[in-house]
Amino acid sequence: MHRIRHIATCLLAACVTLAGTGCATAPVPPPGWTLAWSDEFDGAALDRSKWLPETGGHGWGNNEMQYYTDRTENVRVLDGHLVIEARRERYEGKDYTSARLKTAGLKETRYGRYEARIKVPQGQGIWPAFWMLGADIAQVGWPKSGEIDIMEYIGKEPGNVYGTLHGPGYSGEKAFSKATALERGGYADDFHVYAVEWEPHEIRWYRDDVHYHTARPDLVPGEWVFEHPFFVLLNLAVGGYWPGYPDAGTVLPQRMLVDYVRVYRRDGADR
């Protein structure tokens, strides 16, 4: 199975290379999965039937320093990529701006393979993420809603990305988390593919098709709250309790580039 998966990944990578900014043909599903939803970012602007920008500068529960906007300076589609740009500029009382997108109310699903090809930015205090929140968060609150962090990167650890689960009893600094390290270089040097495969009572994390983390009800130190629909988020934060804050060496603007986001359904599974 691993070899079959690896071949499929290589075919997709070859197609991306030939096309330059993206694959000119239909995405190649991993074995056992069928594409259910995607954004290839091939248009001229953000598809607002798929993404809802969130705006504000209240710190987002993490003491973040940016104001999220929906301006083209902070979020746009360019050359086949979604661009989320963090900038050093005074705006609505904050010293930085950036963007945060979600599919809440537009696409909320239970189970599947959630995958994105991303080139992360870099620098102290820079914090990009590809993640998911329970669609019932407005009713039950966080962390009862559950949170699945498919990829988080903090600029002070250039060779690591993290896959993390937050739920009742294991949230914030007590989250159920694991890092995956590159053998050489930093994640900001190139694009990488980040994914989770979420099935009943199990979530698996992958980086460039390397399986590095697994969560199940018997492994987490609290209540399992991952059997209901979730929505997807992409954001680029500046500062926060975990990544720390920009310093004199932090270069801005920084861009998070997303080649695609794809959601697959397990073959034979209930929709």
N, C-alpha and C positions, 0 to 999 in steps of 0.2 A: 504493500500500500504506500509506503514512504517513497519508493522509487517511482510509482505512478504519479504521485503528487508532485514529486520533484520534476518529472518530465513536463507535466502540465504547466508548472511555474516557469520553466525554462522557455517553453513555447511562447508564453505570454510575454516574458521579458524580451525575447527576440523580436516579437511583433512591435513592442514599444520602441525598441532601438531603431528598427527600420522606419517607423513612422515619425520619429523625431520627438514630437510633443505628445504623442499618445497613440494608441492602437487604432488603426484605420478600420479594422474589422471588429466583429462582435467579440466581447470578452470571452475568454476560455474558462468555463467553470471548473473549479477543482473537482476531482472525481467524487461522485456521490452527492453533488450539490447542483441546484438549478438557480440561475439568476432571477431574483424577484424584484429588485429595485436598484437603480444606480444613478449616479450623476458623474458623467465623464468630463464635465466642464469644457465642452467643445463650443459653447455658444459665445455670444458677445458680451453677456452680462450674467449676473447671478440669477439663477432660476428660482423665483420667489414662490413658485408652486411647490418647491421641494424644501426650501430653507427659509426660516424665519429669523432675521437678525434680532438679537437682544441688545438693548442699549441701557446705559447707566454707569455710575461710578461710585457705588456704595461699598466697594470692597469685596462683594460676592462671597462673603463668609470666610475669606482667606486673607484679608487685609491687602488685597491687590491694589496697585497704584494707578491703573489705567482707567480711562472712561471708554466704554465700548460704544462705538457709533455704527451707523449704517452708511457712512459716507464712502464714496469710491476711493478716497485716500486710504481707507482702512480695509475695505473688502471689495474685491473686483475679480473678474475672470479675464485672464490674459494669456494668450499663446497656449491654450489648452489646459491651463491650470487655474485652480482657485488660489487667489493671493489674499492672505490675511496679513496685514502690515501693522506692526507696532511702531509708533512714532513718538519722539520726544517733542511735545508741544503743549502749550497751556490750553486746556479746553474744559469748560464747565467745572472749573475749580480744581482740575487734576493736571499733573505735569506730563502725562502720557495718554495716548489714544491707541486703540486697537479694535478688534472685532470678535464677536462671538455669535455663532450660528447654531440653530437647532431645528429638528424636524418635528417638534411637538405639535400636535394637532394636524399635521400633514402626513406623517408616516410614523406609526407606532406599531411595533411588531413584537411577538414573543418567539424566541428561539431563532436560530439561523447562524450563518457565518457572516460576520461584519468585518469588512476589509477596506483598507485605504492605503494608497501609495503616497508617501509624504516625504518632503525634504524639510527638516526642522531648521529653525534659525539657531543662533548661538549667542552666548554672552551671559555674564553674571546677571541674575535676576530675570532671565527670559524663561517662559514657562508655557510651551505649546502642549495641547492635549487633543486627543481623539477619544471620545468617551460616550457613555450612555447613562440616562436617568430613568427611573421608573415613571411611567406615565401617570401614576396616581399620586405624584409628589404634592400636588395642590391639596389633596384630601388627607394624606397621612403624614406628610412632612418627610424631612430627611433626618436620619438615614433609613427610616422605615420603608421608604420607597425603593431603596436599593440604588447602588451606583456601580457601574462597570467601567473602569478606566482601561480602555484598550491600549492606549499609549500615552504616557506622560514623560516629558523630558525636562530636566532642569539644567540650566546653562552651566552650573558649577560642576556638573558631572558629565562631561562631553562624551564619554564612552559608554554610558548607561541609558537605557530607557526602562520604564516600569510598567508592569501590568498589575492592576490593583482592584480589589473588591471592597466596597463599604456597605455595611449593614448594621443592624442593631447589635451592639456589643463589640463591633470591630470597625470603627469609623475613625476618620481623622488620622492622627499619628498612630493609632492602634489598628489600622486597616490591614487586611490580608493581602500582602503585596510581595512581589518578587521582581528583581531586576534582571535584564539580559544585557551582557556586555559584548562589545565588538572585540574581535581578536586584535585589531589594530585600527588606528584612526578614530575619528569621532562621527557621531550620527549626523552632524550638520554637514558633513562632506558630500553626501549623496542622498538620493532617494532610497527609502526602505519600505517594505510592505509590512503593515501591522494588522493583525487580525485576532478576533476571538471566534471560537466555535462554541455556541451556546445551545445546549440540549437539555432536556429535562434532568434536573438534579446534577448537572455538571457544566462547567465553563472551562475552556482551554484557551490559553494565550499562545500566539505565534508571532515571531519576528523573522521575516524573510523565510517563512516556512519552517523555522526551527521552533518546536514546541518546548516552551520553557516554564510554564506555570499552569496549574490546575486547581480549581476550586470545586468542592462538593459539600453537601450539608454536613458530612461527618468530619470535614477538615476545618471549617470556619468556627471560630470561638463564640458563636452566638446564633441568632435566628436567621434562617435561610429565607430570603425574600425575593427570589428570582424565578418565579413561575407565572409572571404576568407581563403585559406589554411594556416596552421601553422605547424611548426615542434617542436619536443620535445627536451629539454635539461636536463642534469643532471650535476651538478658541485659542487665542494667543494672549496670555496674561503677562503683565510686567510687574514683578515683585510678588511678595506673598510670604506667609510664615514659612513654608517649606523651601522654596527656591532661594529665599533671601532677596536682596534688593540690588538694583543697578549700582555700579560703582564707577570710578573714573575710567575704567577700562571697557565699559559696556558701550558698544558702538550701536547707534540707532540712526535710521530705521533698520528693523529686521523683518524678514518676510518668512512666513510659513507657506510653503507651496504644496498644494494637494492635487495630484494628478487625477485621482478618481476616488469615489466612495461607492462600494458595492455591498448589497445585502443579498445573500443566497439562502435558499430554502433547502433543507435536507430532502433528497428524493424519497418519495413515499410518505413523508410526514404530513400530518394534518396542517392545513393552512391557518 
